[in-house]
Amino acid sequence: MTVVETDYLVVGAGATGLAFVDTLLDETDAHITVVDRHGAPGGHWNDAYPFVTLHQPSAFYGVNSLELGTRRLDTAGLNQGLYELASGAEITAYYDRLVRTRLLPSGRVDHHPLSEYEATPDGGHRFRNLLSGATTEVRVRRKVVDATYSSPSVPSTHQPRFAVTDGVDLVPPNALPGLAHRAPARFVVLGGGKTAMDTCVWLVQHGADPDAITWVVPRDSWLINRVTTQPGPEFFHEAIGGQADQMEAFATATDTADLFRRLERCGAITRVDRDRAPGMFHLATVAPGEVEVLRGIHDVVRLGRVRELQPDAMVLDGGTVPVAPGTVFVDCTASAVERRPVQPVFQGDRIVLQLVRLPQPAFSAALTAYVEARYDDDEHRNRLCGTVPFPYDLDDYPATMLATMWNQFHWGQDAELRRWIRASRLDGFGKLMAEADRDDPAQRDVLARIREHAPGAVGNLTRLVEARSASA
């Protein structure tokens, strides 16, 4: 058996693992070994459907050291007028370039693709090559970093949680571009999340008749308005002004339902069907043009989750719906946000990467690496990197935002960390806020509103969290 030594063993070469490695490389002299099941860096992006793009601008995704995209404003398409969104192909090429031109040439990073990490019974570490079966023992001098704990599930690799009988034409969205020669009579898109939305939009944009699409939506969703996520100074009032509006909503909402109504009124979030109260908020981000396309699909089935697919029918929680011959079912039911219990990020000789600011996993991982490099005490590290729980249900959202705000409060008390965040290209908005024109009364007013409502937001979110706990 081969034996290697390293300071940090990072399990997972996806967005969070590589953001952590990139920052750790800058902040320490450590040697880092990266192990991943995929044949190329990029994690789940290697398995994504071909028409996938980022939800939010390329400008604050990836790793700190390497720009993704050119900060271009799109001049055509549904994202017109907003900052560019990298495609899946661009993202995998970006991560490949990062590994080839920065990480490996540093001489301090080893990358082992097509390899499965295993903890040994005696507390050791090893990985097994998936092609040869050869096993390598890893002697870790400092820590093991788990960059897989919050990994998303994607359609091409997950197993459906419903029965599929013989004769059913079920495909993942990855297969759709290859079906053009078949001209299916109808499409049934299964799932209410962002993958299903992307699929519906792609079908319509590529010529499918909206009336030939059935969309099965177990739960309607609140959606982040992408206009409020733009990083350029020309969007100051939409982005930073939007944060001031949200802070006021957090400070004044009477309950969770009222909070989401207020967020919708100020333009922070939106929904496809204006007449239905959404039951989930998984942070999917859309442009107004995408919402309009989705509103053009009228055959929307809301009978809960799929239980069984048959050639001529689908069985759902709330009933059976007939299906026309020649229908292609598109499985978009994989969840990118599987429910997982939160745990401390820093655990002695182990780091478990999780969100420390919503909704930015890459920034969260990079900041975690900076904190690992700069501080010695795990109690203090975990205070700076408090785990932010993902909002699986609407009533989870106040706790999520409260955890995010407490983290940002602690960061603000540390001058060095505050400077690092402001310089981080993954931050998105810190630099935009710092460079606000204090001579502009309108921008000055926005900053004042954030300061005014922040204490009330913390107090009111705490009340909402406590009220939920009391009723549980």
Long-range contacts (C-beta under 8 A, 24 or more apart in sequence): 1-126, 1-135, 1-136, 1-137, 2-134, 2-135, 2-136, 2-137, 3-136, 3-137, 3-138, 3-139, 4-33, 4-110, 4-136, 4-137, 4-138, 4-139, 5-31, 5-138, 5-139, 5-140, 5-141, 6-31, 6-32, 6-33, 6-110, 6-138, 6-139, 6-140, 6-141, 7-31, 7-32, 7-140, 7-141, 7-142, 7-143, 8-32, 8-33, 8-140, 8-142, 8-143, 8-144, 8-145, 9-33, 9-35, 9-117, 9-125, 9-138, 9-140, 9-143, 9-144, 9-145, 10-34, 10-35, 10-145, 10-147, 11-35, 11-36, 11-117, 11-144, 11-145, 11-146, 11-147, 11-148, 12-36, 12-43, 12-146, 12-147, 12-148, 12-151, 13-38, 13-41, 13-42, 13-43, 13-95, 13-99, 13-111, 13-113, 13-147, 14-41, 14-42, 14-43, 14-44, 14-45, 14-147, 14-148, 14-151, 15-42, 15-43, 15-45, 15-61, 15-62, 15-361, 15-362, 15-365, 16-147, 16-150, 16-353, 16-361, 16-362, 16-364, 16-365, 17-43, 17-145, 17-147, 17-148, 17-353, 17-365, 18-63, 18-95, 18-98, 18-99, 18-103, 19-62, 19-63, 19-64, 19-361, 19-362, 19-363, 19-365, 19-366, 19-369, 19-426, 20-145, 20-147, 20-353, 20-365, 20-366, 20-368, 20-369, 21-103, 21-109, 21-369, 22-63, 22-64, 22-65, 22-66, 22-98, 22-102, 22-103, 22-366, 22-369, 23-63, 23-64, 23-365, 23-366, 23-367, 23-369, 23-370, 23-373, 24-369, 24-372, 24-373, 25-102, 25-103, 25-106, 25-108, 25-109, 26-64, 26-65, 27-369, 27-370, 27-373, 27-374, 28-373, 29-108, 30-108, 30-142, 31-108, 31-109, 31-110, 32-108, 32-109, 32-110, 33-109, 33-110, 33-112, 33-138, 34-103, 34-109, 34-110, 34-111, 34-112, 35-112, 35-115, 35-116, 35-117, 35-127, 36-111, 36-112, 36-113, 36-114, 36-115, 37-114, 37-115, 37-116, 37-130, 38-113, 38-114, 39-113, 39-114, 40-92, 40-95, 40-96, 40-113, 41-92, 41-95, 41-96, 41-98, 41-99, 41-111, 41-113, 42-91, 42-92, 42-95, 42-96, 43-151, 44-151, 44-152, 44-154, 45-88, 45-91, 45-92, 45-95, 46-92, 47-154, 47-156, 47-157, 48-88, 48-154, 48-156, 48-174, 49-88, 49-154, 49-155, 49-156, 49-172, 49-173, 49-174, 49-176, 49-195, 49-198, 49-199, 50-88, 50-89, 50-174, 50-177, 51-87, 51-88, 51-173, 51-176, 51-177, 51-198, 51-202, 52-87, 52-88, 52-198, 53-85, 53-86, 53-87, 53-88, 53-198, 54-85, 54-86, 54-91, 55-85, 55-194, 55-224, 55-226, 55-283, 55-284, 55-285, 55-286, 56-85, 56-226, 56-229, 56-285, 57-82, 57-83, 57-84, 57-85, 57-229, 57-230, 57-231, 57-428, 58-83, 58-84, 58-85, 58-86, 58-90, 59-83, 59-231, 59-232, 59-425, 59-428, 60-231, 60-360, 60-362, 60-363, 60-425, 60-426, 60-427, 60-428, 61-86, 61-91, 61-362, 61-426, 62-91, 62-94, 62-95, 62-98, 62-362, 62-426, 63-98, 63-362, 63-366, 63-426, 64-366, 64-424, 64-425, 64-426, 65-98, 65-102, 66-94, 66-97, 66-98, 66-102, 67-425, 68-94, 71-231, 71-232, 73-232, 77-289, 78-201, 78-205, 78-287, 78-289, 78-290, 78-293, 79-226, 79-287, 79-289, 80-289, 82-226, 82-227, 82-230, 82-287, 83-230, 83-231, 83-232, 112-136, 140-349, 142-349, 143-349, 143-350, 143-351, 143-372, 144-349, 144-350, 144-351, 145-350, 145-351, 145-353, 146-350, 146-351, 146-352, 146-353, 147-353, 147-365, 149-340, 149-352, 149-353, 149-354, 150-340, 150-353, 150-354, 150-355, 150-361, 150-390, 152-334, 152-335, 152-336, 152-337, 152-338, 153-334, 153-335, 153-336, 153-338, 154-195, 154-334, 154-336, 155-195, 155-331, 155-332, 155-333, 155-334, 157-334, 158-333, 158-334, 160-331, 160-333, 161-333, 162-305, 162-306, 162-307, 162-308, 162-309, 162-333, 163-307, 163-308, 163-309, 164-308, 164-309, 165-308, 165-309, 165-310, 165-311, 166-311, 167-310, 167-311, 168-309, 168-310, 168-311, 168-329, 169-327, 169-328, 169-329, 170-309, 170-328, 170-329, 170-330, 170-331, 171-328, 171-329, 171-330, 171-331, 172-330, 172-331, 173-198, 173-199, 173-202, 173-330, 173-331, 173-332, 176-202, 176-203, 176-330, 179-328, 184-326, 184-327, 184-328, 185-212, 185-324, 185-325, 185-326, 185-327, 186-212, 186-213, 186-214, 186-323, 186-324, 186-326, 186-327, 186-328, 187-212, 187-213, 187-214, 187-327, 187-328, 187-329, 187-330, 188-213, 188-214, 188-215, 188-216, 188-314, 188-323, 188-327, 188-328, 188-329, 188-330, 189-213, 189-214, 189-215, 189-216, 189-330, 189-332, 190-216, 190-306, 190-329, 190-330, 190-331, 190-332, 190-333, 191-216, 191-217, 191-218, 191-331, 191-332, 191-333, 191-334, 192-216, 192-217, 192-218, 192-219, 192-220, 192-221, 192-280, 193-221, 193-282, 193-284, 193-332, 193-335, 193-336, 194-282, 194-284, 194-285, 194-286, 194-336, 195-332, 195-334, 195-336, 196-330, 196-332, 197-284, 197-286, 197-290, 197-294, 199-330, 199-332, 200-293, 200-294, 200-297, 201-290, 201-293, 201-294, 204-293, 204-296, 204-297, 205-293, 210-296, 210-297, 210-298, 211-298, 211-299, 213-297, 213-299, 214-299, 214-300, 214-301, 215-297, 215-299, 215-300, 215-301, 216-300, 216-301, 216-303, 216-306, 216-314, 216-316, 217-300, 217-301, 217-302, 218-302, 218-304, 218-305, 218-317, 219-278, 219-279, 219-280, 220-271, 220-272, 220-273, 220-276, 220-277, 220-278, 220-279, 220-280, 220-302, 221-271, 221-272, 221-278, 221-279, 221-280, 221-281, 221-282, 221-284, 222-260, 222-263, 222-264, 222-269, 222-270, 222-271, 222-278, 222-280, 222-281, 222-394, 223-269, 223-270, 223-271, 223-272, 223-284, 223-285, 223-286, 223-291, 224-268, 224-269, 224-283, 224-284, 224-285, 224-286, 224-359, 225-267, 225-268, 225-269, 225-270, 225-285, 225-286, 225-288, 226-285, 226-286, 226-287, 226-288, 227-267, 227-287, 227-288, 228-267, 228-268, 229-285, 229-428, 231-428, 231-429, 231-432, 232-432, 233-432, 233-435, 236-432, 236-436, 236-443, 236-446, 237-442, 237-443, 237-446, 238-267, 239-429, 239-432, 240-429, 240-432, 240-433, 240-436, 240-443, 240-446, 240-447, 240-450, 241-446, 242-266, 242-267, 242-268, 243-429, 243-450, 244-446, 244-447, 244-449, 244-450, 244-453, 247-449, 247-450, 247-453, 247-454, 247-457, 248-449, 248-453, 248-457, 250-398, 250-401, 250-453, 250-456, 250-457, 250-460, 250-461, 251-453, 251-454, 251-456, 251-457, 251-459, 251-460, 252-456, 252-460, 253-460, 253-464, 255-464, 255-467, 256-394, 256-395, 256-397, 256-398, 256-464, 256-468, 257-394, 259-397, 259-398, 259-464, 260-394, 260-397, 273-300, 276-302, 278-394, 279-393, 279-394, 280-392, 280-393, 280-394, 281-391, 281-394, 281-397, 282-336, 282-337, 282-390, 282-391, 282-392, 283-358, 283-359, 283-391, 305-333, 306-333, 337-390, 337-392, 339-392, 340-390, 342-387, 342-388, 342-389, 343-387, 344-378, 344-382, 344-387, 345-381, 345-382, 345-385, 345-387, 346-372, 346-378, 346-381, 346-382, 346-385, 347-378, 348-378, 354-387, 354-388, 355-387, 355-388, 355-390, 356-385, 356-386, 356-387, 356-388, 356-407, 357-388, 357-404, 357-407, 357-408, 358-388, 358-400, 358-401, 358-404, 360-426, 360-428, 362-426, 363-424, 363-426, 363-427, 363-428, 364-388, 366-424, 366-426, 367-420, 367-421, 367-424, 370-417, 370-420, 371-417, 374-416, 374-417, 383-410, 384-410, 384-411, 384-414, 384-417, 386-410, 395-468, 398-461, 398-464, 398-465, 398-468, 399-461, 399-465, 399-468, 401-457, 401-461, 402-458, 402-461, 402-462, 402-465, 405-454, 405-457, 405-458, 405-461, 406-458, 409-458
